[in-house]
Amino acid sequence: MQILPALLRELRTVELQAAALPLVLQLLQRQGAEDFQEVTLPALKPLIEGATGDTLLQLTRSSPLFLNATAKGAAAQLVPKLLLRALQDG
């Protein structure tokens, strides 16, 4: 997963999010819970908090993946916020 850090950096660029996010989510399926919590989740949190449009839709559709990859406490904080943002964004 040497490509993951580079993809996570690309998520900071709005223009590249649409291309990078599906790849990150695909890699997430192969990533262990510990790696997700330490590496991927910190990079995704700003995106989850500020995503709109297609990026928010992709993240919302991936919420079951987040539930499986995080501890219950972290998932309880992450997924409801994500779904609430999606409802508010319309």
Short mmCIF file of the C-alpha atoms (twelve columns), coordinates in Angstrom:
data_MODEL
# 
_entry.id   MODEL 
# 
loop_
_atom_site.group_PDB 
_atom_site.id 
_atom_site.type_symbol 
_atom_site.label_atom_id 
_atom_site.label_alt_id 
_atom_site.label_comp_id 
_atom_site.label_asym_id 
_atom_site.label_seq_id 
_atom_site.Cartn_x 
_atom_site.Cartn_y 
_atom_site.Cartn_z 
_atom_site.pdbx_PDB_model_num 
ATOM 1  C CA . MET A 1  0.000   0.000  0.000  1 
ATOM 2  C CA . GLN A 2  2.799   2.364  -0.821 1 
ATOM 3  C CA . ILE A 3  0.480   4.356  -3.067 1 
ATOM 4  C CA . LEU A 4  -1.967  5.148  -0.267 1 
ATOM 5  C CA . PRO A 5  -0.055  8.070  1.293  1 
ATOM 6  C CA . ALA A 6  0.183   9.780  -2.107 1 
ATOM 7  C CA . LEU A 7  -3.528  9.262  -2.763 1 
ATOM 8  C CA . LEU A 8  -4.409  10.613 0.659  1 
ATOM 9  C CA . ARG A 9  -2.413  13.763 -0.107 1 
ATOM 10 C CA . GLU A 10 -4.328  14.164 -3.372 1 
ATOM 11 C CA . LEU A 11 -7.587  14.287 -1.413 1 
ATOM 12 C CA . ARG A 12 -6.580  17.757 -0.217 1 
ATOM 13 C CA . THR A 13 -6.961  19.049 -3.780 1 
ATOM 14 C CA . VAL A 14 -10.625 19.540 -4.659 1 
ATOM 15 C CA . GLU A 15 -9.985  18.949 -8.359 1 
ATOM 16 C CA . LEU A 16 -8.394  15.551 -7.696 1 
ATOM 17 C CA . GLN A 17 -10.838 14.266 -5.074 1 
ATOM 18 C CA . ALA A 18 -13.168 12.680 -7.627 1 
ATOM 19 C CA . ALA A 19 -10.301 10.625 -9.050 1 
ATOM 20 C CA . ALA A 20 -8.449  9.807  -5.830 1 
ATOM 21 C CA . LEU A 21 -11.341 8.996  -3.494 1 
ATOM 22 C CA . PRO A 22 -12.590 5.846  -5.291 1 
ATOM 23 C CA . LEU A 23 -9.041  4.475  -5.257 1 
ATOM 24 C CA . VAL A 24 -8.637  5.249  -1.549 1 
ATOM 25 C CA . LEU A 25 -11.967 3.569  -0.794 1 
ATOM 26 C CA . GLN A 26 -10.942 0.512  -2.799 1 
ATOM 27 C CA . LEU A 27 -7.665  0.259  -0.874 1 
ATOM 28 C CA . LEU A 28 -9.582  0.687  2.366  1 
ATOM 29 C CA . GLN A 29 -11.238 -2.665 1.761  1 
ATOM 30 C CA . ARG A 30 -7.822  -4.325 2.029  1 
ATOM 31 C CA . GLN A 31 -6.516  -2.231 4.882  1 
ATOM 32 C CA . GLY A 32 -6.437  -3.422 8.445  1 
ATOM 33 C CA . ALA A 33 -8.391  -1.597 11.141 1 
ATOM 34 C CA . GLU A 34 -5.243  -0.352 12.864 1 
ATOM 35 C CA . ASP A 35 -3.794  1.103  9.658  1 
ATOM 36 C CA . PHE A 36 -7.129  2.704  8.854  1 
ATOM 37 C CA . GLN A 37 -7.344  4.355  12.275 1 
ATOM 38 C CA . GLU A 38 -3.737  5.583  12.223 1 
ATOM 39 C CA . VAL A 39 -3.207  6.526  8.571  1 
ATOM 40 C CA . THR A 40 -6.381  6.796  6.518  1 
ATOM 41 C CA . LEU A 41 -8.937  8.136  8.973  1 
ATOM 42 C CA . PRO A 42 -6.923  11.232 9.957  1 
ATOM 43 C CA . ALA A 43 -6.577  12.076 6.253  1 
ATOM 44 C CA . LEU A 44 -10.262 11.452 5.547  1 
ATOM 45 C CA . LYS A 45 -11.681 13.418 8.487  1 
ATOM 46 C CA . PRO A 46 -11.238 16.879 6.908  1 
ATOM 47 C CA . LEU A 47 -12.748 15.576 3.697  1 
ATOM 48 C CA . ILE A 48 -15.685 14.017 5.517  1 
ATOM 49 C CA . GLU A 49 -16.308 17.255 7.397  1 
ATOM 50 C CA . GLY A 50 -16.164 19.466 4.310  1 
ATOM 51 C CA . ALA A 51 -17.237 17.276 1.389  1 
ATOM 52 C CA . THR A 52 -20.053 18.330 -0.895 1 
ATOM 53 C CA . GLY A 53 -21.666 17.020 -4.058 1 
ATOM 54 C CA . ASP A 54 -20.262 13.845 -5.602 1 
ATOM 55 C CA . THR A 55 -17.528 13.527 -2.996 1 
ATOM 56 C CA . LEU A 56 -20.101 13.554 -0.202 1 
ATOM 57 C CA . LEU A 57 -22.172 11.007 -2.110 1 
ATOM 58 C CA . GLN A 58 -19.174 8.684  -2.502 1 
ATOM 59 C CA . LEU A 59 -18.360 8.970  1.187  1 
ATOM 60 C CA . THR A 60 -21.976 8.356  2.185  1 
ATOM 61 C CA . ARG A 61 -22.163 5.265  0.014  1 
ATOM 62 C CA . SER A 62 -19.000 4.031  1.728  1 
ATOM 63 C CA . SER A 63 -20.332 4.415  5.259  1 
ATOM 64 C CA . PRO A 64 -20.684 0.609  5.721  1 
ATOM 65 C CA . LEU A 65 -17.012 0.346  4.856  1 
ATOM 66 C CA . PHE A 66 -16.178 2.902  7.554  1 
ATOM 67 C CA . LEU A 67 -18.284 0.981  10.067 1 
ATOM 68 C CA . ASN A 68 -16.320 -2.192 9.343  1 
ATOM 69 C CA . ALA A 69 -12.931 -0.462 9.434  1 
ATOM 70 C CA . THR A 70 -13.279 1.487  12.671 1 
ATOM 71 C CA . ALA A 71 -13.769 0.731  16.307 1 
ATOM 72 C CA . LYS A 72 -17.349 1.146  17.477 1 
ATOM 73 C CA . GLY A 73 -16.618 4.406  19.288 1 
ATOM 74 C CA . ALA A 74 -14.947 5.985  16.285 1 
ATOM 75 C CA . ALA A 75 -17.673 4.737  13.953 1 
ATOM 76 C CA . ALA A 76 -20.330 6.161  16.261 1 
ATOM 77 C CA . GLN A 77 -18.727 9.585  15.867 1 
ATOM 78 C CA . LEU A 78 -17.873 9.383  12.175 1 
ATOM 79 C CA . VAL A 79 -20.802 7.789  10.359 1 
ATOM 80 C CA . PRO A 80 -23.743 9.681  11.910 1 
ATOM 81 C CA . LYS A 81 -22.001 13.001 11.213 1 
ATOM 82 C CA . LEU A 82 -21.405 11.945 7.630  1 
ATOM 83 C CA . LEU A 83 -25.013 10.874 7.108  1 
ATOM 84 C CA . LEU A 84 -26.337 14.051 8.737  1 
ATOM 85 C CA . ARG A 85 -24.188 16.177 6.428  1 
ATOM 86 C CA . ALA A 86 -25.510 14.240 3.442  1 
ATOM 87 C CA . LEU A 87 -29.094 14.854 4.537  1 
ATOM 88 C CA . GLN A 88 -28.464 18.539 5.061  1 
ATOM 89 C CA . ASP A 89 -26.643 18.904 1.742  1 
ATOM 90 C CA . GLY A 90 -29.564 17.290 -0.055 1 
# 
